[in-house]
Amino acid sequence: MAGGSHSGSAAGGGAPGLLPLLLLLLCAAAIIHRGDGQNLVTEDVTVVEGDVATISCRVKNSDDSVIQLLNPNRQTIYFRDFRPLKDSRFQLVNFSNSELRVSLTNVSISDEGRYFCQLYTDPPQEIYTTITVLVPPRNLVIDIQKETAVEGEEIELNCTAMASRPATTIRWFKGNKELTGKSEVEQWSDMYTVTSQLVLKVGREDDGVPVICLVDHPAVKDLQTQRYLEVMYKPQVRVSQNYPVQGLTREGEPLELTCAAIGKPQPTDMRWLRVDDEMPQHVVVSGSNLLISNLNKTDNGTYRCEASNAVGKSHADYMLFVYDTTATTEPAVHGFTQLPNSAEELDYGDLSGTPVPLNASPEALPTVQLSNASLAFQPDSRAGEEGAIRSVDHAVVGGVVAVVVFAMLCLLIILGRYFARHKGTYFTHEAKGADDAADADTAIINAEGGQNNSEEKKEYFI
């Protein structure tokens, strides 16, 4: 009896010791079951406002556990293939044991946030995906300080990109060249407004050139707006020689010059004058043309064409030199000599040597980049003759110098050889025997005696 009671006590006391072991085994089994395979997978979603966002909850190594999708307020959107939430923008795209895929149409900023994927396992699993909504700029506008500017002025342009998310980046271009502006960002609630300012110094070359405001934003591509610059500038004047086309301006022959000017606004006042002298009475001026039907020596001088508009005045000069009728030398160089109207124009490029057709119109003339005054092109009828005379003078002078140098070299060589042949040491016997004399008279007598003795002493060699 006592033994039986002992055995029963042992059995009853062992049961409580087995319970913790059993719970440990059950937990290990659950962990092994979970680690065996079922894992939820999803990705974050970035979508442009108004577009469609797709949310996907996927299960790896599914065992037919239930999948559901919840919104940021933890309301159930889909439980398996059933939609409890009364929002028709959510539509089921795909449902299976391994995936629940749902689309959200017409996305707005209020839809942004975390969406939860849940898997009913033991214990349940949950992961979340984040929807980010991008908002492109609502409007893109360029404001310009002055609709019409004068060359050399600075103008201010402002480009504004309104109500975007995130803030936009604004870039400026003048034609194909990128410029640098200064941007300011303002935040209103969750939206950003960006304004960029550009200060630009304009010249005549900028007239009609587009200034472009371009937006860099992840929600939009190639969003830009542009304004065309309108720049006013003073005339650019050019004088062309219609006749003679290339030859010398000889006495008795005609001369015809044409003046052309371009500017904005187009020049309305154009006139010819003779610099530092009165215009000859036989010169005929008709509009932009100047005609001298019979050249003579008194016509020599500088003839100027002036043109002006609302911005300013410019001119171009022509230097006339009348040759004799017997002159036959053709000009080596016959064209335009470029002269600026002011020192400020020296900053601009070389425009000389541009031929002008006989029927050239102001619109056909090349556009030139200038600042405060236009360049004056000065045809010179003496260019060929002076070039030929200068070439001859240089040749003669060079020949004379070469002959003189050659003659001096020859003289130096002859003198050198002469001195080299007569170089040596010479001994005389004029004072021989006078070194030991007591006075001057005795020295002279001894010297004369020494000379006689030297003449008497002779040696013969056989």
C-alpha positions in Angstrom: 0.0 0.0 0.0 2.7 2.3 1.0 4.6 1.5 -2.2 1.5 2.1 -4.3 1.0 5.4 -2.8 4.6 6.3 -3.5 4.2 5.4 -7.1 1.1 7.4 -7.5 2.7 10.4 -6.0 5.5 10.2 -8.4 3.2 10.0 -11.4 1.2 12.9 -10.2 4.2 15.0 -9.6 5.7 14.3 -13.1 2.7 15.7 -15.0 3.3 19.3 -14.1 6.9 19.0 -15.3 5.9 17.8 -18.7 3.6 20.9 -19.4 6.4 23.5 -19.9 8.2 21.0 -22.1 5.1 20.6 -24.2 4.6 24.3 -24.6 8.2 24.7 -25.7 7.8 22.1 -28.3 4.6 23.7 -29.7 6.4 27.1 -30.0 9.3 25.5 -31.8 6.9 23.9 -34.2 5.2 27.2 -34.9 8.5 28.9 -35.5 9.6 26.1 -37.8 6.3 26.3 -39.6 6.7 30.0 -40.1 10.3 29.8 -41.2 9.4 27.0 -43.6 8.1 29.4 -46.1 5.4 32.0 -45.9 6.9 35.5 -46.3 5.1 38.7 -47.4 6.7 40.8 -50.1 5.7 44.3 -51.5 7.3 47.4 -53.0 6.8 51.2 -52.5 4.8 53.0 -55.1 5.5 56.5 -56.6 2.7 57.9 -58.8 1.8 61.2 -60.5 -1.3 62.9 -59.3 -4.3 61.7 -61.4 -2.6 58.5 -62.5 -3.1 54.9 -61.4 -1.2 53.3 -58.5 -0.9 49.5 -58.2 -0.4 47.8 -54.8 0.8 44.2 -54.8 0.9 41.9 -51.7 2.8 38.7 -52.6 3.4 35.5 -50.6 6.3 33.2 -51.0 5.7 29.5 -50.3 2.0 30.1 -49.7 -0.2 27.5 -47.8 -3.5 29.1 -48.7 -3.5 31.5 -45.8 -5.8 34.5 -46.1 -4.4 37.8 -47.5 -5.9 41.2 -46.9 -5.0 44.9 -47.7 -5.6 47.8 -45.4 -5.5 51.6 -46.0 -3.5 54.2 -43.9 -6.5 54.3 -41.5 -6.3 50.5 -41.1 -9.6 50.0 -42.9 -9.8 46.8 -44.9 -9.7 47.5 -48.6 -9.8 43.9 -49.7 -10.2 40.6 -47.8 -9.2 37.9 -50.2 -11.2 39.0 -53.3 -13.9 40.8 -51.4 -13.9 44.6 -51.1 -15.5 45.8 -47.8 -14.5 49.5 -48.4 -17.0 51.5 -50.4 -14.4 53.3 -52.6 -14.9 52.3 -56.3 -11.4 53.7 -57.2 -10.0 50.5 -55.7 -10.3 47.6 -58.1 -9.1 44.0 -57.9 -6.4 43.3 -60.5 -5.4 39.8 -59.5 -6.1 37.4 -56.6 -4.6 34.0 -55.9 -3.2 32.1 -53.0 0.2 33.8 -53.6 -0.9 37.4 -54.5 -3.4 40.2 -53.9 -3.0 43.0 -56.4 -5.2 46.1 -56.3 -5.2 49.3 -58.4 -6.1 52.8 -57.3 -7.3 55.2 -60.0 -7.3 59.0 -60.0 -4.7 59.2 -57.2 -4.7 62.4 -55.2 -2.5 63.8 -52.4 -5.0 62.5 -49.8 -4.2 59.0 -50.9 -0.5 59.3 -49.9 0.7 57.2 -46.9 1.3 53.6 -45.7 -0.9 50.7 -46.9 -0.6 47.4 -45.0 -0.5 43.8 -46.3 -1.6 41.2 -43.8 -1.2 37.4 -43.9 -3.4 35.3 -41.5 -0.8 32.9 -40.2 0.0 31.9 -36.6 1.2 34.4 -35.6 -0.1 36.8 -38.3 2.4 38.6 -40.6 2.2 42.2 -41.7 4.3 44.5 -43.9 3.6 48.0 -45.4 4.1 49.8 -48.7 4.3 53.6 -49.1 2.5 55.5 -51.8 4.2 58.8 -52.8 2.2 61.3 -54.9 4.0 63.7 -57.3 2.4 66.9 -58.3 3.7 68.7 -61.5 3.7 72.5 -61.6 0.3 73.9 -62.2 1.5 76.8 -64.3 4.7 78.1 -65.8 4.9 81.8 -66.6 7.7 84.2 -67.7 7.4 87.9 -66.8 9.7 90.4 -68.5 10.5 93.8 -67.1 10.5 95.6 -70.4 8.8 94.4 -73.6 11.2 96.4 -75.7 14.8 97.1 -74.6 17.6 99.3 -76.1 21.0 97.7 -76.8 23.3 97.9 -73.8 20.4 97.9 -71.2 19.9 95.3 -68.5 16.5 93.6 -68.3 15.0 91.4 -65.6 13.0 88.2 -66.4 11.1 86.1 -63.8 9.9 82.5 -64.3 7.4 81.1 -61.8 6.4 77.4 -61.4 3.4 77.2 -59.1 2.0 74.4 -56.8 4.3 71.5 -57.4 5.4 68.6 -55.2 8.4 68.3 -54.7 9.8 71.7 -55.5 10.9 72.2 -59.1 14.3 73.2 -60.5 14.3 76.0 -63.0 16.9 76.4 -65.8 17.4 79.3 -68.2 18.5 79.3 -71.8 19.1 82.1 -74.3 19.0 80.3 -77.7 21.1 77.2 -77.1 23.3 78.8 -74.4 22.4 78.0 -70.7 22.3 80.9 -68.3 22.3 81.1 -64.5 19.4 82.5 -62.6 18.6 83.0 -58.9 15.7 80.9 -57.4 13.5 81.3 -54.4 11.2 78.6 -53.0 7.9 79.2 -51.1 5.9 76.4 -49.4 2.2 76.4 -49.0 0.9 73.4 -47.1 2.3 70.4 -49.0 2.9 72.4 -52.2 5.9 74.4 -53.4 6.1 77.5 -55.6 9.5 78.3 -57.2 10.4 81.7 -58.8 13.7 82.2 -60.7 15.1 85.6 -61.6 17.4 86.3 -64.6 19.2 89.6 -65.2 20.4 89.9 -68.8 22.3 92.6 -70.6 21.1 92.8 -74.2 22.7 93.7 -77.5 21.6 94.0 -81.1 22.5 90.4 -81.6 19.8 89.4 -79.1 17.0 90.8 -81.1 14.5 88.0 -81.9 16.4 85.4 -79.8 14.1 83.3 -77.5 14.7 83.2 -73.8 13.5 79.8 -72.5 12.5 78.8 -69.0 12.8 75.0 -68.5 11.5 72.9 -65.6 13.2 69.8 -64.1 10.6 67.8 -62.1 10.1 64.0 -61.7 6.4 64.3 -62.5 6.8 66.0 -65.9 9.2 66.1 -68.9 10.1 68.9 -71.3 7.9 71.5 -69.6 9.0 74.9 -70.8 7.9 78.3 -71.8 9.7 81.1 -73.8 9.7 84.8 -74.6 11.3 86.4 -77.6 13.6 89.4 -76.9 12.9 92.7 -78.8 16.0 94.9 -78.9 16.2 98.3 -80.5 19.6 99.5 -81.8 21.1 102.4 -83.8 21.8 102.0 -87.6 24.7 100.0 -89.1 25.9 101.8 -92.2 27.7 100.4 -95.2 29.0 102.2 -98.4 29.5 100.2 -101.5 31.1 101.3 -104.8 28.9 100.3 -107.7 31.2 101.8 -110.5 34.0 101.3 -111.2 33.6 97.8 -109.6 37.3 97.0 -109.2 39.4 99.5 -111.2 41.0 102.8 -110.5 38.9 106.0 -110.1 40.3 107.9 -113.1 39.8 111.5 -114.2 36.9 111.9 -116.6 35.2 108.7 -115.6 32.0 108.3 -113.5 31.7 107.2 -109.9 28.6 105.7 -108.3 28.3 104.9 -104.5 25.4 103.3 -102.7 24.7 103.7 -98.9 22.8 101.0 -97.1 21.7 101.0 -93.4 20.0 98.6 -91.1 18.7 99.3 -87.6 15.7 98.9 -85.3 13.6 100.8 -85.9 14.6 101.0 -89.6 16.5 104.2 -90.3 14.3 107.0 -91.7 16.9 109.8 -92.2 19.9 109.2 -94.6 22.1 111.8 -96.1 25.5 112.3 -97.9 28.1 114.9 -97.1 31.7 115.7 -97.7 34.0 115.7 -94.7 35.9 119.0 -94.0 34.7 120.5 -97.3 31.6 121.4 -99.3 29.9 118.9 -101.6 30.9 119.7 -105.3 28.0 121.1 -107.3 28.2 118.5 -110.0 27.7 115.7 -107.5 24.2 114.2 -107.8 22.6 112.7 -104.6 19.5 110.6 -105.1 18.3 109.0 -101.9 20.9 106.5 -100.8 23.0 106.9 -104.1 25.8 109.3 -104.9 26.8 109.9 -108.5 29.7 111.9 -110.0 29.5 111.6 -113.8 32.8 113.2 -114.6 35.6 112.8 -112.0 38.3 115.5 -111.6 41.1 116.2 -109.1 39.0 118.6 -107.1 36.7 115.7 -106.2 39.4 114.2 -104.0 38.3 113.8 -100.3 36.2 111.8 -97.9 32.5 111.3 -98.5 30.3 110.3 -95.6 26.9 108.7 -95.5 24.9 109.3 -92.3 21.8 107.4 -91.1 19.8 107.8 -87.9 16.7 106.4 -86.2 15.1 106.8 -82.8 18.0 105.2 -81.0 20.9 107.1 -82.5 23.0 108.1 -85.5 25.9 106.3 -87.3 28.0 106.8 -90.4 30.3 105.3 -93.0 33.1 107.1 -94.9 34.5 106.7 -98.5 37.9 108.1 -99.4 38.2 109.2 -103.0 41.4 109.7 -104.9 41.2 110.6 -108.6 44.0 109.3 -110.8 45.2 110.6 -114.2 43.7 109.2 -117.3 47.0 107.5 -118.1 47.2 105.5 -114.9 47.1 101.8 -115.7 48.1 100.1 -112.4 45.4 97.9 -111.1 44.8 97.9 -107.4 46.5 95.1 -105.5 43.9 95.4 -102.7 40.6 97.2 -103.4 37.9 97.1 -100.8 36.7 98.6 -97.5 38.8 100.0 -94.7 37.1 99.5 -91.5 36.9 102.5 -89.2 35.0 102.6 -85.9 32.8 105.6 -85.1 34.0 105.6 -81.5 36.6 104.0 -79.3 33.9 101.8 -77.7 33.5 99.9 -80.9 37.0 98.5 -80.8 35.7 95.6 -78.7 34.0 94.0 -81.6 35.2 91.7 -84.3 36.7 92.4 -87.7 34.2 93.0 -90.4 36.4 94.2 -93.3 36.6 92.7 -96.7 32.9 91.8 -97.0 31.8 92.2 -100.7 28.4 93.9 -101.3 26.4 92.9 -104.4 25.2 95.7 -106.7 21.5 95.0 -105.8 22.1 94.4 -102.1 19.2 95.5 -99.9 19.5 96.6 -96.3 17.9 93.3 -95.3 20.5 91.3 -97.2 23.4 92.9 -95.3 25.0 90.8 -92.7 24.1 91.5 -89.1 27.0 92.9 -87.0 27.4 92.8 -83.3 28.0 96.4 -82.1 27.3 98.3 -78.9 27.1 102.1 -78.9 27.8 102.9 -82.5 28.0 101.1 -85.8 31.2 100.5 -87.7 32.0 102.7 -90.7 33.3 100.9 -93.7 35.6 103.2 -95.7 36.3 102.3 -99.3 39.6 103.8 -100.4 40.1 104.3 -104.2 43.9 104.7 -103.6 44.5 101.3 -102.1 46.0 99.5 -105.1 48.3 102.4 -106.2 49.7 103.1 -102.8 50.4 99.4 -102.2 52.3 99.1 -105.5 54.4 102.2 -104.7 55.2 101.0 -101.2 56.3 97.7 -102.6 58.7 99.3 -105.1 60.2 101.7 -102.4 60.9 98.8 -100.1 62.7 96.8 -102.8 65.0 99.7 -103.7 65.9 100.5 -100.1 66.6 96.8 -99.4 68.9 96.6 -102.4 70.9 99.7 -101.5 71.3 98.5 -97.9 72.6 95.1 -99.1 75.2 96.7 -101.4 76.5 99.0 -98.6 76.8 96.1 -96.1 78.6 93.9 -98.7 81.1 96.8 -99.4 81.9 97.3 -95.7 82.5 93.6 -95.2 85.0 93.5 -98.1 86.8 96.5 -96.7 87.1 94.9 -93.3 88.5 91.7 -94.8 91.2 93.6 -96.8 92.3 95.7 -93.8 92.6 92.6 -91.7 94.8 90.8 -94.1 97.1 93.9 -94.4 97.7 94.3 -90.7 98.3 90.6 -90.3 101.1 90.6 -92.9 103.0 93.6 -91.2 102.7 92.4 -87.7 106.2 91.9 -85.7 108.9 93.3 -83.5 111.5 95.8 -84.8 115.0 96.7 -83.3 117.1 99.8 -84.1 120.7 100.7 -83.4 120.3 104.4 -83.2 121.4 104.7 -79.5 123.8 101.8 -79.4 126.9 102.6 -77.3 125.3 105.6 -75.6 124.2 103.8 -72.4 127.6 104.2 -70.7 128.3 107.9 -71.7 129.0 110.4 -68.9 127.1 113.3 -70.6 124.9 114.0 -73.7 127.8 115.0 -76.0 129.8 111.8 -75.3 126.6 109.8 -75.8 126.1 111.3 -79.3 129.8 110.6 -80.2 129.6 107.0 -78.9 126.4 106.5 -80.8 127.8 107.7 -84.1 130.9 105.6 -83.5 128.8 102.6 -82.8 127.0 103.0 -86.1 130.3 103.3 -88.0 131.6 100.3 -86.3 128.5 98.4 -87.1 128.8 99.2 -90.8 132.5 98.1 -90.8 131.7 94.8 -89.1 130.5 92.3 -91.7 130.1 88.5 -91.4 130.2 86.1 -94.3 128.7 82.7 -94.3 129.9 80.1 -96.7 
